[in-house]
Amino acid sequence: MSKGVWVMLAMATLLVTGNVAMLWFVLQSGFSAKEQPMKLEVLFARQLRRLAMPEAQKQMKNPVPATDEVLAEARGHFADHCASCHGNDGSGSTVIGQNFYPRTPDLTKIETQSFSDGELFYIIHNGVRFTGMPAWGKDRHEPDLDSWKLVHFIRHLPSITSKELEEMERYNPMSQVEREEQERIDRFLEGGDLDPHSHAPHH
């Protein structure tokens, strides 16, 4: 047999073996999201993600310049849309992020930073199936400049400053209780009376 046929057989064997291993794992542990993925499952999922990504998309170059203004806009966007799962610092150490299966990744680590700009954009724009990562891009790739700006911000995360993190807290979504408390404080600062039936939330 030719070398090409051997390669095809080896890939088919690897695919079947991986599927059998994953099926065995699911049957053993069920569908609980409390478990940590096995190393084999992580490796298999990452390889599938790379294979499923069109080569042309991997090679895309960021059309948005990495200016201070762009990073500032991306910080606000990330804090408002992404930090609930990823955290302002990109570590994924949030209540939501740590209860996904698989867990929300630490964006500052090499596993994410080693992606090309095109790969990061593709993940933001299209999301990742069977995870908690949604598809944020609503249009075609070309006009989705917001996702390209986020790519710059993800690159910046390993060196983000405490001042930037403090600024981002202003853009984080508030719960209904927090929103009502803020409105109560705003009314007081404008000269109104504090609502005696409203109390600050307990932490």
N, C-alpha and C positions, 0 to 999 in steps of 0.2 A: 504493500500500500504506500501511497505517496505521503510526504510529510504533511500536506494539507489535510488529508483524511485523518491522520493520527491526531492532529491538533483538534479537529472537529470532534473526534471520538473522546478525547481527553476533556474538552469543554462540556460535552454532553454528560459524561460521567460525573464531572464536578457538579454540574447543575442538578442532576438526579440525586447525588449524595447530599448536597446542601438542602434540597427539598425534603428528603427523607429525615434528615437531622432536625430540621425546623418542625416538621410534622410530629416527630417524636417528642420534641420539647413542648409543643403546644398541648399534646395529649397528656403529658406529665404534669404541666403547671396550669393548664387552663388558660383563660383569657384575662387574667388579673393584670391590671396595670401597675400593681405594687411591686412586681418582680423587676429585677435588672436584666436587660438583654444579655444573653451569652455572648462571649467574644466572637464565636463563629457566626452568630446571628448579626452582630454589628458589622463584621467584615463583609458578610454576604450582602447586607443591605447597602453598605457604602459602595460596593462594586456595582450593584444593580443601579444605584443612583447615577454613578458616573457613566455607565453604559447607556442609560436611558437619556442622557443629556446630549442633544445634537452637537456634533463636533464644531459646527460653525458658531454655535452659541458660546462654547468654551473659549473660542478665540476672540470674542467681541472685546473691543477696547472701550474704556469709559469715555464717553463724549463730553462729560461735564468736568470742568477744571476744579481742582481741589483748593478752592479759595477759602479764606476765613469765613466769608459770608455763606458759602455753600455748607461748610461744616456746622455753622451755627444753625442754619435751617434744618439740616439733617438731625442735629441734636434734639431740637424740639419735636421733629417728626418721630424720631425713635422713642423719645420719652412718652409721647402721646399714644403711639400705635404699637410699640414693640416691648416696652419695659415691663408690662404686666407679666410677661412670660420670661423675657431675657434679663430683666433688671437694667437699671440705668448704666451699670458698668459692663453689661454683656455677659456676666458670669452665669446667668441662668439660675441663680440661687434665689428663687421666688417660690411662693407657695404653689402657684399654678405650674411653673416650669418644672418643679421637682416631683410633680404628680402626673406628668405625662409619661407615656410609654412609646418610644424611648424618652429619657429625660431631656429637657431642653439643654443643648450643648453650651459650653463655655466658649463664646465667640472670640475670646482673646487667645485661645490655645491654637497650636499648630494645625490641629485637625480642620479648623475653619480658615485660619489665616493662609494656609497653603493652597486654598482654592484660587483660581484665576479670577480676575474681575468679572469676566463673563459668566463664570460658574456661580459666583455670589449673586450677580444680577438675576440669573435664571432662577435660582432658588427663591429669591425675594418675589420676583414677578409671578412665578408659576406655583409656588408652594411645593410641599413634599407630601405625596400620598402616604396614608397610613401613619401619619404623625400629627402633631398639633400645629404644624406650620401651614398657615393659610396662604392662598395666592393673593397677593396684594395688587398685582397689575391687572387693570381692567381693560386696557387698550392693547394695541399692538406694541411690540418691543420698542420701536423707534421713539415714540413720544413719551415713554415712561421715564422721565428725567428724575422723578422722586426716588425711584429705586436705585438709579445710578448714584444719586447723592448719598443714599444710605450705604452704598458700597464704600464710598470714601470714609464714612463715619465708622464702619466696621473695621476698616484698616487702621483707624485712629484709636480704637478702643484700648489696645495694650498700653497706650501712653496717655490715657485720659486723666485729667487733673481733678483734684478735689473741688476746685472752683467750678469746673464744668458740671460735675455731678450735682453740686448744690444748685446750680442754675436749672438743671433738668427737672428737679423736683417740682418746679412751678408748673411744668407741663404734664406731669403724671395725672392720669384720670383719678377723680375722686369718687368715693362711694356715695350713695344717697345720704347717709348719715353725715359724712364729712361735708357734703355740699350744703345740707341744711344748717349745719353748724357755722359754716362760713357765711351764709346768708344772714344768720342771726347776728354774727359779729359785725358784718357790714352795716346792718340796720342800726346797731348800737353806735358805731363810729359816725354815722350820719345824723346822730341825734335822737334816734328812736329809743324805745324802751326795750330792755331784754325780756324775752318771753319767759315768764317764770316756770312754764311747763316744759321748757326745752333745756336740756342739760348737755354738757360736753360729753362726747362718747368716751366710754371707758376702754382702756387698752390693756 
